[in-house]
């Protein structure tokens, strides 16, 4: 007989859906007098949809949060500084909406103003400023951060990676995934990358694998290498978020032969 397995689900963020005008109007009315804007609305709406569809680990944000950094981050020849108040306000909105959640942000390397990653001194200064954002949000009870990247420099890894902060490159190359596992034990892989496990598991300690938009073949390959309790189902919401997160929650199951 077959045994059914249900995996935990994890949000890796989203891209803003088309706003519901009536809902947006109500949000503006409720938030009147508080520090909130369209991004605040997107964070709130996405988290509500994730909670409603029973995502195990909801999270708010995504690559679109680059707009926050463009608003709050200033750089000159003398260095960079950041106004963390907008991120603190986001953290308060998120925790009020969904309790203990993670924040999803673009990594330093995806931000305007990021220096050449080969310039170690400038990169270190930039990452120190970026780290202030992470600390300020954790001080407002954000559980941790997931940072989307295209590549991660040694400086970013050294200064930002921690038990509460990890990087993801779901569509990254085998080399980029291996580089991540040099300093963290969690990776996120799309189904067309899950075969990388054939090489990675013998070289690195993978404690958590987040399968992004998995199918049966993806589950099968992952279970060849890892126990079910090390595997989670992840998603990055696009389009109609309510429908998307429902599919993620409902699809976080597979069957295996029973012992």
C-alpha positions in Angstrom: 0.0 0.0 0.0 1.1 3.6 -0.6 1.7 6.0 2.2 0.7 9.7 1.8 3.1 12.4 2.9 2.2 16.0 3.5 5.0 18.5 3.5 5.2 21.8 5.3 4.7 24.8 3.1 6.9 27.9 3.0 6.4 31.3 1.3 9.3 32.7 -0.6 7.4 35.9 -1.2 5.3 37.2 -4.1 4.9 39.9 -6.7 2.1 42.4 -6.3 -1.3 41.2 -7.6 -3.8 43.6 -9.2 -5.2 45.5 -6.3 -8.9 45.2 -5.4 -10.1 48.8 -5.4 -12.7 48.3 -2.7 -10.3 46.4 -0.5 -7.6 49.0 -1.1 -10.0 51.8 -0.1 -10.8 50.0 3.1 -7.1 49.5 3.9 -6.4 53.2 3.4 -9.3 54.1 5.7 -8.1 51.7 8.4 -4.5 52.9 8.2 -5.3 56.6 8.1 -2.8 58.5 10.2 -0.3 55.6 10.2 2.8 55.1 8.1 1.4 52.9 5.3 1.3 53.0 1.5 0.7 50.7 -1.5 3.5 48.4 -0.5 2.0 48.1 3.0 -1.3 47.0 1.3 0.5 44.4 -0.8 2.2 43.0 2.2 -1.0 42.8 4.2 -3.0 41.3 1.3 -0.5 38.6 0.5 -0.1 37.6 4.1 -3.9 37.3 4.6 -4.1 35.1 1.5 -1.3 32.9 2.7 -2.9 32.5 6.2 -6.3 31.8 4.6 -4.9 29.0 2.5 -3.0 27.6 5.5 0.6 28.1 4.3 2.7 26.7 7.2 5.3 29.5 7.1 3.8 32.7 5.7 6.1 35.5 4.6 5.7 39.0 3.2 7.7 40.7 0.5 9.6 39.8 -2.6 11.9 41.3 -5.1 9.4 44.2 -5.5 10.7 45.4 -2.1 13.6 46.9 -4.0 11.3 50.0 -4.1 11.6 50.3 -0.4 15.3 50.5 -0.6 15.2 53.0 -3.4 13.1 55.2 -1.0 15.1 54.6 2.1 18.7 54.1 1.0 21.0 56.9 0.1 24.6 56.6 -1.1 27.3 59.2 -1.9 31.1 59.3 -2.2 31.2 59.3 1.6 29.2 56.1 2.0 25.6 54.9 2.4 22.9 55.4 5.0 19.4 54.0 5.4 16.2 55.2 7.0 14.9 52.1 8.7 11.6 53.6 9.8 9.7 52.4 6.6 10.9 48.8 7.2 10.0 49.0 10.8 6.5 50.1 9.8 6.3 47.2 7.3 7.3 44.8 10.1 4.5 46.1 12.4 1.9 45.7 9.6 3.1 42.2 8.8 3.1 40.9 12.4 -0.2 42.5 13.1 -1.6 40.7 10.0 -0.1 37.3 10.4 1.8 37.0 13.7 5.4 35.6 13.6 6.4 35.8 9.9 9.5 36.2 7.8 10.3 39.1 5.6 11.3 38.6 2.0 13.8 41.1 0.5 16.1 41.4 -2.5 19.7 40.8 -1.5 22.3 43.6 -1.6 23.5 42.5 -5.0 20.1 43.2 -6.5 19.8 46.8 -5.2 20.6 50.0 -7.0 23.7 51.6 -5.5 25.3 48.3 -4.6 29.0 48.6 -5.3 31.0 46.2 -7.4 31.1 43.0 -5.3 34.8 42.7 -6.1 35.4 45.9 -4.1 35.5 44.2 -0.6 35.7 47.4 1.4 32.8 49.2 -0.3 30.8 45.9 -0.4 31.3 45.4 3.4 30.2 49.0 4.1 27.1 48.5 2.0 26.2 45.2 3.7 26.6 46.7 7.1 24.0 49.4 6.2 21.8 46.7 4.7 22.1 44.7 8.0 20.7 47.6 9.9 17.4 47.0 8.0 17.4 43.3 9.0 18.1 44.1 12.6 15.4 46.9 12.8 12.8 44.5 11.4 13.7 41.7 13.8 13.5 44.3 16.7 9.8 44.7 15.6 9.3 40.9 15.9 9.9 39.8 12.3 11.0 36.1 12.7 13.8 36.3 10.1 14.6 37.0 6.5 14.8 35.2 3.1 17.0 37.1 0.6 16.5 36.6 -3.1 19.7 36.7 -5.1 21.3 36.0 -8.5 24.7 35.4 -6.9 26.0 35.8 -3.4 29.4 37.3 -2.7 31.6 36.1 0.2 31.1 39.5 1.8 27.3 39.1 1.7 27.5 35.6 3.0 29.9 36.5 5.9 28.0 39.6 7.1 24.3 38.6 6.5 23.9 34.9 6.6 22.7 33.6 10.0 20.3 31.3 11.7 17.6 33.9 11.0 18.7 34.9 7.5 19.3 32.8 4.4 19.6 33.4 0.7 17.7 31.7 -2.1 18.4 31.4 -5.9 15.7 28.9 -6.9 16.7 29.1 -10.6 20.4 29.3 -10.0 23.1 27.1 -11.5 24.6 24.1 -9.8 27.6 26.2 -8.9 25.5 28.9 -7.3 23.7 26.3 -5.2 27.0 24.8 -4.1 28.3 28.3 -3.2 25.2 28.8 -1.0 25.8 25.6 0.8 29.3 26.7 1.7 27.7 28.9 4.4 24.1 27.8 4.9 22.3 24.5 5.1 19.0 25.5 3.3 18.5 25.8 -0.4 15.5 26.4 -2.6 15.3 24.6 -6.0 12.8 24.6 -8.8 11.8 21.3 -10.3 14.2 21.7 -13.3 17.0 22.1 -10.8 16.2 19.3 -8.3 18.5 16.9 -10.2 21.4 19.0 -8.7 20.8 17.0 -5.5 22.6 14.1 -7.2 25.9 16.0 -6.8 25.1 18.3 -3.8 24.1 15.8 -1.2 27.4 14.0 -1.2 29.3 17.2 -0.7 27.1 19.3 1.6 24.9 19.0 4.6 21.4 20.0 3.3 19.2 20.3 6.3 16.3 21.9 4.5 15.3 21.7 0.9 12.6 24.0 -0.3 11.0 22.6 -3.5 9.5 25.5 -5.5 6.3 24.7 -7.4 7.1 21.0 -7.3 5.6 18.1 -9.3 5.7 14.4 -8.7 9.0 13.9 -10.4 10.5 16.6 -8.2 9.2 14.9 -5.0 10.5 11.6 -6.2 14.0 13.0 -6.9 14.1 14.8 -3.6 13.0 11.8 -1.6 15.8 9.7 -3.2 18.2 11.8 -1.2 16.5 13.4 1.8 14.0 12.3 4.5 10.6 13.9 4.2 11.0 16.0 7.3 13.9 17.8 5.5 11.7 18.8 2.5 9.3 21.7 2.3 7.2 23.0 -0.5 7.8 26.6 -1.4 6.2 29.1 -3.7 6.6 32.6 -5.0 3.2 34.1 -5.6 2.4 35.7 -9.0 -0.8 36.5 -10.7 -3.9 35.6 -8.7 -2.3 35.0 -5.4 -5.3 33.4 -3.7 -5.5 30.7 -6.3 -1.7 30.3 -6.3 -1.3 29.8 -2.6 -4.3 27.4 -2.7 -2.4 25.3 -5.3 0.7 25.3 -3.2 -1.1 24.2 -0.1 -3.1 21.5 -1.8 -0.2 20.2 -3.8 2.2 19.7 -0.9 1.5 16.0 -0.8 2.9 12.9 -2.5 2.7 9.1 -1.9 5.5 6.6 -1.3 5.4 2.9 -0.8 4.7 2.0 2.8 7.2 0.0 4.8 
